[in-house]
Amino acid sequence: MIEVENLVKTFGDVTAVDGISFRVRKGEIFGFLGPNGAGKTTTINILVGLSLPTSGTVRIAGLDVTKHPIEIRKRIGIAAQDAYFDHHLNIEDNLFYHGLLYGLPRRELKRRVDTALRWSNLERYRNKKFHQLSGGMQRRLIVARAMLSDPEILLLDEPTTGLDPQTRRQVWKFIKDLKVAGKTVLLTTHYMEEADLLCDRIAIIDHGRIIACGTPDELKKMQAKNIVVDIKLRREIAGNQIERELNGIPGVSYVKIEDSRIRIGVAEEATVEAVLRSVITTNGICELNIVRPTLDDVFLHLTGKEIR
């Protein structure tokens, strides 16, 4: 549904996007992550027709963004981070007048507004003003507005920024519903947990280049050598003999013993099994935790910085 090939965008002597390529498949949720200044916003601006590429090609639903901008806008719904609603109108009228911009017939538009309000669980708030809604309701309304034209593709720009954890999870459910409805979603987010939970695949961009792309599990395997097995044994069990046995297992990178707690660094999943078999024979395990790399670890490893 989205095809980007060798995309370059320069501003004078500055190269904001440096020859990136990626594809978003029909019906998937695709995460687009990057630190500030990485080229993420510039790429999205090109996708939605707000900026022209210096070189390369971008196709939306098979259409070139530079040749068919009007047709493409009919196929894309945009849920921007910053919402712009008329504060003098209630949310029902806001949706209605927004839909008129797409040239929808009034009778059809009325039906779509009702559907959008029902889908976002905002039917009973139709006469409320935007600023009278909670943060979670506002986010749902922004996505509902993006769906008015029944687009094939939705661009969600940090849809849960600033929300409390409970409300964020409610919005996650609505995003999952988009996938169930057959929509294709391009998602930007600053929450690694969100990307891990929602995205089928993720591209990480930094300094204008895509430095990694794959499923969340594929990306986390890039840091597989950082798996840690954390075990607490009965105090009388832990000792030098266990340390020697663990250090003798191929794939163990380090063993640290503090009091009755042992931390073992391992290189791969197979090594985790060998470590557990060795320790279980002691018959003295009180606690056991396996700490695997997260997307935060991968992002920090690839970009050298935490996402903000």
C-alpha positions in Angstrom: 0.0 0.0 0.0 3.0 2.3 0.6 6.1 1.9 -1.5 9.1 4.2 -0.8 12.2 3.6 -3.0 15.5 5.5 -2.7 13.8 8.6 -1.2 16.0 11.6 -0.8 15.1 15.0 0.5 17.5 17.9 0.9 17.2 21.4 2.2 20.1 23.3 0.8 23.2 21.6 2.1 21.3 19.5 4.6 20.2 16.0 3.6 17.1 15.2 5.8 16.3 11.9 4.1 19.1 9.9 2.6 18.0 7.3 0.2 15.5 5.3 2.3 13.4 2.4 1.0 10.6 0.5 2.7 7.2 -1.0 2.0 4.0 -1.1 4.0 1.8 -4.1 3.2 -2.0 -4.0 2.9 -3.7 -4.6 6.3 -0.6 -4.3 8.5 0.3 -1.8 11.2 3.8 -0.5 10.4 5.8 1.4 13.0 8.0 4.3 11.9 10.4 5.2 14.7 13.3 7.6 15.0 14.8 10.2 17.4 14.1 13.9 16.9 15.8 15.1 13.7 16.1 11.6 12.2 14.0 12.4 9.1 10.8 10.8 10.2 8.6 13.9 9.9 10.1 14.9 6.6 9.3 11.4 5.2 5.7 11.6 6.5 5.3 15.1 5.0 6.2 13.7 1.6 3.8 10.8 2.0 0.9 13.1 2.6 1.9 15.6 -0.1 3.1 18.5 2.1 6.6 18.3 0.6 8.1 17.1 -2.6 11.0 14.6 -2.8 14.3 15.7 -4.1 14.7 12.3 -5.8 13.3 8.8 -5.5 9.8 7.5 -5.7 6.8 7.3 -3.3 3.7 5.4 -4.3 0.5 5.2 -2.3 -1.9 2.5 -3.4 0.1 2.3 -6.6 -0.1 6.0 -7.3 2.9 8.3 -7.5 2.6 11.1 -4.8 4.0 13.7 -7.2 1.6 12.9 -10.0 -1.7 12.0 -8.3 -1.8 14.1 -5.0 -5.6 14.6 -5.1 -6.4 10.9 -5.7 -3.9 9.9 -2.9 -5.6 12.3 -0.4 -8.8 10.4 -1.0 -7.1 7.2 0.1 -5.3 8.5 3.2 -6.7 9.5 6.6 -4.4 11.5 8.8 -4.6 11.6 12.6 -2.0 14.3 13.5 -0.6 14.7 17.0 -1.9 18.3 17.2 -5.7 18.5 16.8 -7.3 21.4 15.1 -11.0 21.6 15.8 -13.4 24.6 15.8 -14.0 25.3 19.4 -17.3 27.0 18.6 -18.8 23.8 17.2 -19.7 20.6 18.9 -17.9 17.5 17.8 -20.7 16.2 15.5 -20.7 19.5 13.5 -16.9 19.5 13.5 -16.9 16.0 11.9 -19.6 17.1 9.4 -17.8 20.2 8.2 -14.6 18.3 8.0 -16.3 15.7 5.8 -17.6 18.4 3.4 -13.9 19.1 2.5 -13.8 15.7 1.0 -16.8 16.5 -1.2 -19.0 13.8 0.4 -22.8 14.1 -0.2 -24.5 15.5 2.9 -26.8 12.4 3.3 -23.9 10.1 3.0 -21.8 12.3 5.3 -24.5 12.3 8.0 -24.4 8.5 8.0 -20.6 8.4 8.2 -20.5 10.9 11.1 -22.9 8.7 13.0 -20.8 5.7 12.2 -17.6 7.5 13.3 -19.2 8.6 16.6 -20.5 5.1 17.2 -17.1 3.5 16.4 -15.3 5.8 18.8 -17.9 5.4 21.6 -18.6 9.1 21.5 -22.3 9.0 20.4 -23.6 10.4 23.7 -21.0 13.2 23.6 -21.9 14.4 20.1 -23.1 17.8 21.4 -19.9 18.4 23.5 -17.1 20.7 22.4 -13.7 19.2 21.7 -12.1 20.8 24.8 -14.8 19.3 27.0 -13.7 15.8 26.2 -11.1 13.8 28.1 -7.7 13.2 26.6 -8.6 9.6 25.6 -11.9 10.8 24.0 -10.0 13.5 22.1 -7.6 10.9 20.6 -10.4 8.6 19.6 -12.1 11.6 17.9 -9.0 12.5 16.0 -8.8 8.9 14.6 -12.5 8.9 13.9 -12.2 12.1 11.9 -9.4 10.5 9.9 -11.8 7.7 9.1 -14.6 9.8 7.7 -13.6 9.4 4.1 -13.3 5.6 4.7 -9.6 5.7 3.7 -7.5 2.6 2.8 -4.5 3.9 4.7 -4.3 5.7 8.1 -1.3 7.7 9.3 -1.3 8.0 13.0 1.2 10.4 14.4 1.9 9.7 18.1 -1.7 8.9 18.8 -1.3 8.3 22.6 1.2 11.0 23.6 0.4 12.5 27.0 -2.3 9.9 27.9 -2.3 8.0 31.2 -1.6 4.3 30.9 -5.2 3.2 31.2 -6.5 5.6 28.5 -3.5 4.7 26.3 -4.6 1.1 26.4 -8.1 2.1 25.4 -6.7 3.8 22.3 -4.6 0.8 21.5 -7.8 -1.3 21.3 -9.2 1.2 18.7 -6.0 1.0 16.7 -6.2 -2.8 16.7 -9.8 -2.5 15.5 -8.5 -0.6 12.5 -6.4 -3.6 11.5 -9.4 -5.9 12.0 -11.4 -3.6 9.7 -8.7 -4.2 7.0 -7.1 -0.8 7.2 -3.4 -0.2 6.6 -1.8 1.8 9.4 1.5 3.7 9.5 2.2 4.6 13.1 4.7 6.9 14.7 5.2 6.7 18.4 7.6 7.5 21.2 6.4 4.5 23.3 8.4 1.3 22.7 5.8 -0.8 24.5 3.2 0.6 22.1 5.2 -0.3 19.0 5.9 -3.8 20.4 2.3 -4.5 21.1 0.7 -3.0 18.0 3.1 -3.1 15.1 3.5 -6.0 12.7 6.8 -4.5 11.5 8.9 -1.5 12.5 11.4 0.6 10.6 14.0 2.6 12.7 15.3 5.7 11.0 18.3 7.8 12.1 20.3 10.5 10.4 18.0 10.2 7.4 18.6 6.5 6.9 16.7 3.4 7.8 19.1 1.4 10.0 16.8 -1.5 10.9 13.5 -2.9 9.7 11.6 -6.1 10.8 9.1 -7.5 13.2 9.5 -6.6 16.9 10.9 -10.1 17.6 13.3 -9.9 14.7 14.6 -6.5 16.0 15.0 -7.8 19.5 17.0 -10.7 18.3 19.6 -8.2 17.3 20.3 -7.8 21.0 20.0 -11.5 21.8 23.4 -11.6 23.4 22.1 -9.4 26.2 19.8 -12.0 27.7 20.2 -12.2 31.5 19.1 -15.1 33.7 18.6 -13.8 37.3 18.3 -16.5 39.9 18.0 -16.4 43.7 19.1 -19.5 45.5 18.9 -20.6 49.1 21.8 -19.0 50.8 23.5 -22.3 51.6 23.4 -23.3 48.0 25.1 -20.5 46.1 28.9 -20.8 46.0 32.1 -21.2 44.0 31.1 -24.6 42.6 28.0 -23.3 40.9 30.0 -20.4 39.5 32.5 -22.8 38.0 29.8 -24.9 36.5 28.0 -22.0 34.9 31.2 -20.5 33.5 31.8 -23.8 31.9 28.6 -23.7 29.8 29.3 -22.6 26.2 27.6 -19.3 25.5 27.7 -17.9 29.0 29.4 -14.5 28.9 29.6 -13.7 32.6 28.5 -15.0 36.0 28.0 -12.5 38.9 27.2 -13.8 42.4 26.1 -11.4 45.2 25.0 -13.1 48.4 22.4 -15.7 47.2 21.6 -14.0 43.9 23.2 -15.0 40.6 23.1 -13.1 37.3 24.2 -15.0 34.2 24.7 -13.3 30.9 24.0 -15.5 27.9 24.3 -15.3 24.2 21.3 -17.1 22.9 18.1 -19.0 23.9 19.7 -22.4 23.7 22.2 -21.2 26.4 19.3 -20.2 28.7 18.1 -23.8 28.6 21.5 -25.1 29.5 21.9 -22.7 32.4 18.4 -23.7 33.8 19.2 -27.4 33.5 22.5 -26.8 35.5 20.9 -24.7 38.2 17.7 -26.8 38.6 19.9 -29.8 39.7 20.8 -27.8 42.9 17.2 -28.0 44.0 17.5 -24.7 45.8 15.8 -22.0 43.5 13.8 -19.4 45.3 13.3 -17.0 42.4 14.0 -17.1 38.7 13.7 -14.3 36.1 14.7 -14.2 32.5 15.3 -10.7 31.3 15.3 -10.4 27.5 16.2 -7.4 25.4 13.4 -4.9 24.8 12.8 -2.5 21.8 14.2 0.2 24.0 17.4 -1.7 24.2 17.5 -2.2 20.5 16.7 1.5 19.8 19.4 2.7 22.2 21.9 0.3 20.7 21.2 1.4 17.1 20.8 5.1 17.6 22.9 5.8 20.7 20.0 7.7 22.3 16.7 7.1 24.0 13.6 8.0 22.1 11.8 11.2 23.1 
